[in-house]
Amino acid sequence: MTELRLPSFIDQLFVQYNQGEHTIDLGLLTHGTHHAFQYTQKALSISLTMKCRDDAYNHGAIHPIFSQNLPEGFIRRYIYEKLARYGKVNDMYFLALQGANGIGALDFDAGINLPNVEQITLAEILSWQAKEKLFPQLLERYYLRGILSGVQPKVMINAECQSRVAVQQQGLIVKTYDEEFPLLTVNEFVCMEAARRCQLAPPKTYLSENLESYVIERFDKVDGQRLAFEDFATLMGKQGDEKYNSSYESLLKAVRLYTGSVIQVEKAYKLIVFNCLIGNGDAHLKNFALQYTLGEKDIVLAPPYDITHTIIYDSIDNHMALSMKKSKTFPNKNVLIDLGIAAGINKPADIIDFIADNISDYLQQSEEIKLIDGLRASIESSLALARANRSLREDYRHLKKKKYN
């Protein structure tokens, strides 16, 4: 086994864009008393919020465009504990480890050469039946290369897949669950497939036979080209811990501001409606994003991702992640209609009915939903509230926290 060699600290990173055969140096990120990013070219901006300029962008905490892919919670602690003996593991260090494997178009070069990783196939993941759980093995294998944002246990891998022509590399994100949220894998699979039934075009998803792994294909590559990716915490200039501090009205205004497209605003509205109807209380700013070709071309809403029905878990409050009409209570139909009208959406009531009907149809046909006791009934309760034209009595829970906090 190749000996792991890592630096004791990292105080500068070359930010790059890899176009396959060519790598473009975009700028230099340094960390001393503060974080500073200096463009070294004037053609490509690294963020919609950071246009090319001569002066450096200075920030106390690391800039939002760089922080959006940093790990949180369990994964961050796991990596820190594995690498603490090598040196000072901070945000700069995490970016250096991310290298060219992060979601989006940006690469980070600190001169680190990591050892090769033994590959696994998608078929192996889905059919895993060994006594030893798969996820800890994937985490041990890929933790240096599969850094992802969020606090749910997950890892990004390049799996081998057999095509008609050759064996190719397929970017996958693999998630599991812990004791607090049993069968979260099934929950997310059901919600994402319900989104597919509602024509929201989520990425391809898979559920392992033993139900321990939920797999989603990477959605930031089109025809081999990596797309720029910015979540709305980044676009609104917020750090990750501020992802609950906004409203769905502000989110829709931001979509219009950055895309200039009524079509993209409507897509965002449909996704908000879907999250409300499916009972997802964790649809925060980091779970909505824009994608585009670096150079700010073809800016569109990213496909749906990270959607679960949170209301079924007693340890999570039954409020929305963001406010609507200055309230985080799940909305009824009239409130959703008002949100659409204010955003300039045509026939919002028809959109709500279409999504509600398709969720309902999916719930009746899904076999996976039967794997979690009470999941169908809980989602149907969410649907009933969103279909109502007046507020129903709110069921308060004593423990108030957001998912995975």
C-alpha positions as CSV (number, residue, x, y, z in Angstrom):
1,M,0.0,0.0,0.0
2,T,1.3,3.5,-1.0
3,E,2.3,5.5,2.1
4,L,0.1,8.6,2.5
5,R,2.1,11.8,2.3
6,L,0.3,15.0,3.3
7,P,1.5,18.5,4.1
8,S,1.3,19.8,7.7
9,F,-0.7,22.9,6.6
10,I,-2.1,24.6,3.5
11,D,-2.0,28.3,3.1
12,Q,-2.6,28.7,-0.6
13,L,-4.5,26.9,-3.4
14,F,-4.5,27.4,-7.1
15,V,-8.2,27.5,-8.3
16,Q,-8.5,26.0,-11.7
17,Y,-11.0,24.9,-14.4
18,N,-10.3,21.6,-16.1
19,Q,-11.6,21.4,-19.7
20,G,-10.3,17.8,-20.3
21,E,-7.1,18.4,-22.2
22,H,-6.6,21.9,-20.9
23,T,-6.4,23.3,-17.4
24,I,-7.1,27.0,-16.9
25,D,-5.7,28.8,-13.9
26,L,-8.5,31.0,-12.6
27,G,-6.9,32.5,-9.5
28,L,-5.1,32.0,-6.2
29,L,-6.8,31.5,-2.8
30,T,-4.6,32.2,0.2
31,H,-5.1,32.1,4.0
32,G,-3.3,34.2,6.5
33,T,-5.0,36.6,8.8
34,H,-8.0,36.2,6.5
35,H,-9.0,34.4,3.3
36,A,-8.1,36.2,0.0
37,F,-8.9,35.2,-3.6
38,Q,-7.0,37.0,-6.4
39,Y,-8.0,36.4,-10.0
40,T,-5.0,35.6,-12.3
41,Q,-7.1,36.0,-15.5
42,K,-10.1,38.2,-16.6
43,A,-12.2,35.9,-18.7
44,L,-13.9,33.4,-16.4
45,S,-15.6,34.3,-13.0
46,I,-15.5,31.6,-10.3
47,S,-18.9,32.7,-9.0
48,L,-21.9,34.7,-10.2
49,T,-21.3,36.8,-7.0
50,M,-17.5,37.3,-7.7
51,K,-16.9,39.0,-11.0
52,C,-13.4,39.2,-12.4
53,R,-11.5,42.3,-11.0
54,D,-8.0,43.5,-10.2
55,D,-8.5,43.7,-6.4
56,A,-8.6,40.6,-4.3
57,Y,-11.7,39.3,-2.6
58,N,-11.0,39.3,1.1
59,H,-13.1,37.3,3.6
60,G,-12.8,36.4,7.2
61,A,-14.4,33.0,6.9
62,I,-13.7,31.2,3.7
63,H,-15.7,32.6,0.7
64,P,-19.2,31.1,0.2
65,I,-18.3,29.7,-3.2
66,F,-15.5,27.7,-1.6
67,S,-17.4,26.7,1.5
68,Q,-20.5,25.3,-0.3
69,N,-18.8,21.9,-0.8
70,L,-17.2,21.5,2.6
71,P,-18.3,18.5,4.7
72,E,-20.2,19.0,7.9
73,G,-21.1,16.8,10.9
74,F,-20.1,13.2,10.9
75,I,-18.0,13.2,7.7
76,R,-16.1,16.3,8.7
77,R,-15.2,14.8,12.1
78,Y,-14.3,11.5,10.5
79,I,-11.8,13.1,8.1
80,Y,-10.4,15.4,10.8
81,E,-9.7,12.5,13.1
82,K,-8.1,10.5,10.3
83,L,-5.8,13.4,9.3
84,A,-5.2,15.4,12.5
85,R,-1.8,13.7,13.0
86,Y,-0.6,15.0,9.6
87,G,-1.2,18.7,10.3
88,K,-3.7,21.5,10.6
89,V,-6.9,20.3,9.0
90,N,-9.1,23.3,8.2
91,D,-11.2,24.5,5.3
92,M,-8.2,25.1,3.1
93,Y,-7.1,21.5,3.8
94,F,-10.5,20.1,2.9
95,L,-10.5,22.0,-0.4
96,A,-7.1,20.7,-1.2
97,L,-8.3,17.1,-0.6
98,Q,-11.3,17.8,-2.8
99,G,-8.9,18.6,-5.6
100,A,-10.7,17.9,-8.9
101,N,-13.4,15.7,-7.5
102,G,-15.9,18.3,-6.1
103,I,-19.4,19.1,-7.3
104,G,-19.1,21.9,-9.8
105,A,-16.5,23.2,-12.2
106,L,-13.7,24.3,-9.8
107,D,-10.5,22.4,-9.1
108,F,-8.2,23.1,-6.2
109,D,-4.5,22.4,-6.6
110,A,-2.1,22.3,-3.6
111,G,0.3,19.9,-5.1
112,I,-1.0,16.8,-3.2
113,N,-0.7,13.5,-5.0
114,L,-3.1,10.9,-3.5
115,P,-2.8,7.2,-4.0
116,N,-5.0,5.3,-6.5
117,V,-8.3,4.0,-5.1
118,E,-9.6,0.5,-5.8
119,Q,-12.7,0.8,-7.9
120,I,-16.1,-0.7,-7.1
121,T,-19.0,-1.1,-9.5
122,L,-22.6,0.1,-9.1
123,A,-23.8,-3.5,-9.4
124,E,-21.6,-4.4,-6.4
125,I,-23.1,-1.6,-4.3
126,L,-26.7,-2.5,-5.1
127,S,-26.2,-6.2,-4.5
128,W,-24.0,-6.0,-1.4
129,Q,-24.9,-8.8,1.0
130,A,-21.7,-9.4,3.0
131,K,-21.9,-9.4,6.8
132,E,-19.7,-6.3,7.0
133,K,-21.5,-3.1,6.1
134,L,-20.5,-1.5,2.9
135,F,-20.6,2.2,3.7
136,P,-17.8,2.2,6.3
137,Q,-15.6,0.5,3.7
138,L,-16.5,3.0,1.0
139,L,-15.8,5.8,3.5
140,E,-12.4,4.4,4.3
141,R,-11.6,4.0,0.7
142,Y,-12.9,7.3,-0.7
143,Y,-12.7,9.8,2.2
144,L,-9.7,11.5,0.7
145,R,-11.4,11.9,-2.7
146,G,-15.1,12.0,-2.1
147,I,-15.7,15.1,0.0
148,L,-19.3,16.4,-0.1
149,S,-21.2,19.1,1.6
150,G,-23.9,18.3,4.2
151,V,-23.9,16.3,7.4
152,Q,-25.7,13.1,6.3
153,P,-23.3,10.1,6.0
154,K,-22.4,10.1,2.3
155,V,-19.4,9.7,0.0
156,M,-18.7,10.5,-3.6
157,I,-17.1,7.8,-5.7
158,N,-16.1,7.0,-9.3
159,A,-17.7,3.6,-9.9
160,E,-16.9,1.4,-12.9
161,C,-19.8,0.7,-15.3
162,Q,-19.9,-1.5,-18.3
163,S,-21.2,0.1,-21.5
164,R,-21.6,-1.5,-24.9
165,V,-18.2,-0.2,-25.9
166,A,-16.0,-0.2,-22.8
167,V,-15.7,0.1,-19.0
168,Q,-16.3,3.7,-18.1
169,Q,-16.1,5.8,-14.9
170,Q,-19.5,6.9,-13.4
171,G,-19.8,9.6,-10.8
172,L,-22.0,8.5,-8.0
173,I,-23.0,9.7,-4.5
174,V,-23.7,7.0,-2.0
175,K,-25.6,7.7,1.2
176,T,-26.6,5.6,4.2
177,Y,-28.5,6.2,7.4
178,D,-27.9,6.2,11.2
179,E,-29.9,5.1,14.2
180,E,-31.7,8.4,14.5
181,F,-33.2,8.2,11.0
182,P,-33.7,4.5,10.2
183,L,-34.2,3.7,6.5
184,L,-33.6,7.3,5.4
185,T,-32.2,5.7,2.2
186,V,-35.7,4.4,1.4
187,N,-37.3,7.7,2.4
188,E,-35.1,9.7,0.0
189,F,-35.5,7.1,-2.8
190,V,-39.3,7.4,-2.5
191,C,-39.3,11.2,-2.5
192,M,-37.0,11.4,-5.5
193,E,-39.0,8.9,-7.5
194,A,-42.1,10.9,-6.6
195,A,-40.3,14.0,-8.0
196,R,-39.7,12.1,-11.2
197,R,-43.4,11.2,-11.4
198,C,-44.1,15.0,-11.1
199,Q,-41.8,15.6,-14.1
200,L,-39.2,17.5,-12.0
201,A,-36.4,15.6,-13.7
202,P,-34.2,14.4,-10.8
203,P,-31.0,12.5,-11.5
204,K,-31.1,8.7,-11.7
205,T,-31.4,7.1,-8.3
206,Y,-30.9,3.6,-7.0
207,L,-31.7,1.7,-3.8
208,S,-29.6,-1.3,-2.7
209,E,-31.1,-4.7,-2.1
210,N,-30.3,-4.6,1.6
211,L,-31.7,-1.0,1.8
212,E,-28.5,0.3,3.4
213,S,-27.3,2.4,0.4
214,Y,-29.1,5.1,-1.6
215,V,-27.2,6.0,-4.7
216,I,-27.7,9.1,-6.9
217,E,-25.8,9.9,-10.1
218,R,-23.8,13.1,-10.3
219,F,-25.7,15.8,-12.1
220,D,-23.0,18.4,-12.6
221,K,-21.6,16.8,-15.8
222,V,-23.1,17.1,-19.3
223,D,-21.4,15.3,-22.2
224,G,-18.3,15.0,-20.2
225,Q,-18.2,18.7,-19.4
226,R,-18.3,19.8,-15.7
227,L,-20.9,22.5,-15.1
228,A,-20.5,25.3,-12.6
229,F,-22.7,24.8,-9.5
230,E,-23.8,27.3,-6.9
231,D,-26.3,26.7,-4.2
232,F,-28.4,29.6,-3.0
233,A,-26.6,30.0,0.3
234,T,-23.6,30.9,-1.8
235,L,-25.6,33.1,-4.1
236,M,-27.1,35.0,-1.2
237,G,-23.7,35.4,0.5
238,K,-24.5,33.1,3.4
239,Q,-22.3,30.6,5.2
240,G,-23.6,27.0,5.6
241,D,-24.9,27.6,9.1
242,E,-27.1,30.4,7.8
243,K,-28.9,28.1,5.3
244,Y,-32.2,28.3,7.2
245,N,-32.2,32.1,7.4
246,S,-34.3,33.2,4.4
247,S,-37.7,32.8,2.8
248,Y,-39.1,31.0,-0.3
249,E,-40.1,34.5,-1.6
250,S,-36.5,35.6,-1.5
251,L,-35.4,32.3,-3.1
252,L,-37.7,32.9,-6.1
253,K,-36.5,36.5,-6.4
254,A,-32.9,35.3,-6.5
255,V,-33.7,32.8,-9.2
256,R,-35.2,35.5,-11.3
257,L,-32.2,37.8,-10.6
258,Y,-29.6,35.3,-11.6
259,T,-31.3,33.6,-14.5
260,G,-33.6,36.3,-15.9
261,S,-35.9,33.5,-16.9
262,V,-39.6,33.1,-16.1
263,I,-39.2,29.4,-17.0
264,Q,-36.5,28.9,-14.3
265,V,-38.6,30.8,-11.8
266,E,-41.5,28.4,-12.5
267,K,-39.2,25.4,-12.2
268,A,-38.1,26.7,-8.7
269,Y,-41.7,27.3,-7.8
270,K,-42.7,23.7,-8.7
271,L,-39.8,22.4,-6.6
272,I,-40.9,24.5,-3.6
273,V,-44.5,23.2,-4.0
274,F,-43.3,19.7,-4.3
275,N,-41.2,20.0,-1.1
276,C,-44.2,21.4,0.7
277,L,-46.6,18.7,-0.5
278,I,-44.1,15.8,0.1
279,G,-43.5,17.1,3.7
280,N,-39.8,18.0,3.4
281,G,-39.0,20.4,6.3
282,D,-35.3,20.5,5.2
283,A,-35.6,22.3,1.9
284,H,-33.1,25.0,2.9
285,L,-30.9,27.3,0.7
286,K,-28.2,24.7,0.1
287,N,-30.8,22.3,-1.3
288,F,-31.6,24.6,-4.2
289,A,-28.9,25.5,-6.8
290,L,-28.0,26.9,-10.2
291,Q,-25.9,25.2,-12.9
292,Y,-24.2,26.8,-15.9
293,T,-21.3,26.6,-18.2
294,L,-18.4,28.5,-16.6
295,G,-18.5,31.9,-18.2
296,E,-22.1,32.4,-17.1
297,K,-23.8,30.8,-20.0
298,D,-27.1,28.9,-19.9
299,I,-27.8,29.5,-16.2
300,V,-30.5,27.0,-15.1
301,L,-31.9,25.6,-11.9
302,A,-30.1,22.4,-10.9
303,P,-32.1,19.2,-10.7
304,P,-33.8,18.2,-7.4
305,Y,-31.6,16.6,-4.8
306,D,-31.5,15.9,-1.1
307,I,-35.3,15.5,-0.7
308,T,-36.8,13.5,2.2
309,H,-40.1,13.4,4.0
310,T,-39.0,14.8,7.4
311,I,-42.3,15.0,9.2
312,I,-42.3,11.3,10.0
313,Y,-39.3,11.7,12.3
314,D,-40.3,12.7,15.9
315,S,-36.9,14.3,16.6
316,I,-37.4,16.9,13.9
317,D,-39.8,19.8,14.2
318,N,-42.7,19.9,11.8
319,H,-41.8,23.3,10.3
320,M,-40.4,24.3,6.9
321,A,-36.7,25.1,6.5
322,L,-37.4,28.6,5.1
323,S,-40.3,30.9,5.8
324,M,-43.3,31.6,3.5
325,K,-45.5,34.7,4.3
326,K,-43.2,35.2,7.4
327,S,-44.2,31.8,8.8
328,K,-42.4,28.4,8.7
329,T,-45.7,26.5,9.2
330,F,-46.4,24.2,6.2
331,P,-48.7,26.1,3.9
332,N,-52.2,25.3,2.7
333,K,-53.2,25.7,-1.0
334,N,-54.1,29.4,-0.8
335,V,-50.7,30.3,0.6
336,L,-48.9,28.3,-2.1
337,I,-51.1,30.1,-4.7
338,D,-50.3,33.5,-3.3
339,L,-46.5,32.6,-3.5
340,G,-46.9,31.7,-7.1
341,I,-48.9,34.9,-8.0
342,A,-46.3,37.1,-6.3
343,A,-43.6,35.4,-8.3
344,G,-45.4,35.9,-11.6
345,I,-46.3,32.2,-12.1
346,N,-49.1,31.4,-14.5
347,K,-51.9,29.3,-13.1
348,P,-50.3,28.3,-9.8
349,A,-53.4,26.4,-8.7
350,D,-53.1,24.1,-11.7
351,I,-49.4,23.4,-10.9
352,I,-50.3,22.5,-7.3
353,D,-53.0,20.2,-8.4
354,F,-50.8,18.5,-10.9
355,I,-48.0,17.9,-8.4
356,A,-50.4,16.7,-5.7
357,D,-52.2,14.3,-8.1
358,N,-48.9,12.8,-9.3
359,I,-47.6,12.4,-5.8
360,S,-50.8,10.7,-4.8
361,D,-50.6,8.3,-7.8
362,Y,-47.0,7.4,-7.0
363,L,-47.8,6.7,-3.4
364,Q,-50.5,4.2,-4.5
365,Q,-48.1,2.4,-6.8
366,S,-44.8,2.5,-5.0
367,E,-43.6,-0.8,-3.5
368,E,-40.6,0.9,-1.7
369,I,-42.9,3.1,0.4
370,K,-44.2,0.0,2.1
371,L,-40.8,-0.6,3.6
372,I,-41.2,2.2,6.2
373,D,-44.3,1.8,8.5
374,G,-46.4,4.9,8.3
375,L,-44.5,6.6,5.5
376,R,-47.4,6.6,3.0
377,A,-49.9,7.9,5.7
378,S,-47.5,10.6,6.8
379,I,-47.0,11.9,3.3
380,E,-50.7,11.8,2.6
381,S,-51.2,14.0,5.7
382,S,-48.9,16.5,4.1
383,L,-50.8,16.3,0.9
384,A,-54.1,16.9,2.7
385,L,-52.8,20.1,4.3
386,A,-51.4,21.5,1.0
387,R,-54.7,20.7,-0.7
388,A,-56.8,22.4,2.0
389,N,-57.9,26.0,1.4
390,R,-57.6,27.0,5.0
391,S,-55.0,26.2,7.7
392,L,-55.4,23.0,9.6
393,R,-54.5,22.8,13.3
394,E,-50.8,22.6,13.7
395,D,-49.4,19.7,15.7
396,Y,-46.5,21.0,17.7
397,R,-43.7,18.8,18.9
398,H,-41.6,19.5,21.9
399,L,-38.1,18.9,20.5
400,K,-37.3,21.5,17.9
401,K,-34.3,20.9,15.6
402,K,-33.5,20.6,12.0
403,K,-32.4,17.5,10.2
404,Y,-28.9,16.3,11.2
405,N,-28.2,19.4,13.3
